[in-house]
């Protein structure tokens, strides 16, 4: 199965939503203690081809309180979407689905593996 690359429109809308959400979380505009008390990074927003759904990848600062923040985002999605509608001018604002961004953890694990003695020994043997 081929995965299709996102269109320019999907990329533009995703980036606009990402920036608006980052601003909402940074300025504590939700008035929800679990969301306003910590720093939330919005790393990426992927939009479906029909622009009706948006998957928002987030990570709390230093990965702390992940479960609490994800639960609050799930519970208050409609509030966040309402705030977003004031910042992003679209005819139909996509439905939001929040997911925890694990790419930082994966990158860290790969870095650890590349720095391990076993890999260094293998690369030294190759030279």
FENPECOR-V399092 format. One record per pair of residues at least 24 apart in sequence whose ideal C-beta (glycine too) atoms are under 8 Angstrom apart, sorted by the first residue. I is the first residue (numbers start at 1). J is the second residue. D is the distance in Angstrom with one decimal. If there is no record, write none. Layout:
# FENPECOR-V399092
{{I J D} {I J D}}
This chain:
# FENPECOR-V399092
{{4 49 7.4} {6 46 7.2} {6 47 7.0} {6 49 7.8} {7 49 7.2} {9 51 7.3} {10 46 7.8} {10 47 4.4} {10 48 7.9} {10 49 6.8} {10 51 7.0} {13 47 5.2} {13 51 6.2} {13 54 8.0} {13 90 6.9} {13 94 7.7} {14 44 7.4} {14 45 4.2} {14 46 6.1} {14 47 4.7} {14 54 6.9} {15 45 7.2} {16 88 5.6} {17 45 4.7} {17 47 7.6} {17 54 5.9} {17 56 7.5} {17 84 6.7} {17 88 5.9} {17 94 7.5} {18 42 5.2} {18 43 7.9} {18 44 6.6} {18 45 4.3} {18 56 7.6} {20 84 5.6} {20 87 4.0} {20 88 5.1} {21 45 7.3} {21 56 6.4} {21 80 7.3} {21 84 6.4} {23 87 7.0} {24 80 6.9} {24 83 5.2} {24 84 6.8} {24 87 7.2} {29 83 5.7} {30 76 6.8} {30 79 6.2} {30 80 6.3} {30 83 6.5} {32 72 5.9} {32 76 5.4} {32 79 6.9} {34 65 7.6} {34 68 5.4} {34 69 6.1} {34 71 7.6} {34 72 3.7} {35 69 6.7} {35 72 5.3} {35 73 7.0} {35 76 7.1} {35 80 7.9} {38 64 6.9} {38 65 6.0} {38 69 6.7} {40 69 6.4} {41 101 7.5} {43 101 4.6} {43 103 7.0} {43 104 8.0} {44 101 7.0} {47 94 6.2} {48 94 7.3} {51 90 7.8} {51 92 7.2} {51 94 6.0} {52 92 7.1} {52 94 5.6} {52 95 6.6} {53 94 5.4} {53 95 5.2} {53 97 6.6} {54 94 4.0} {54 95 7.0} {54 96 5.4} {54 97 7.0} {55 97 5.0} {55 99 5.9} {56 96 5.7} {56 97 6.8} {56 98 5.1} {56 99 7.0} {57 99 5.5} {57 100 7.5} {57 101 3.9} {57 103 7.6} {58 98 5.9} {58 99 7.5} {58 100 6.8} {58 101 6.1} {59 100 6.7} {59 101 4.5} {59 104 6.3} {63 104 7.8} {63 105 7.6} {66 100 6.0} {70 98 6.6} {70 100 5.9} {73 98 4.2} {74 98 6.5}}
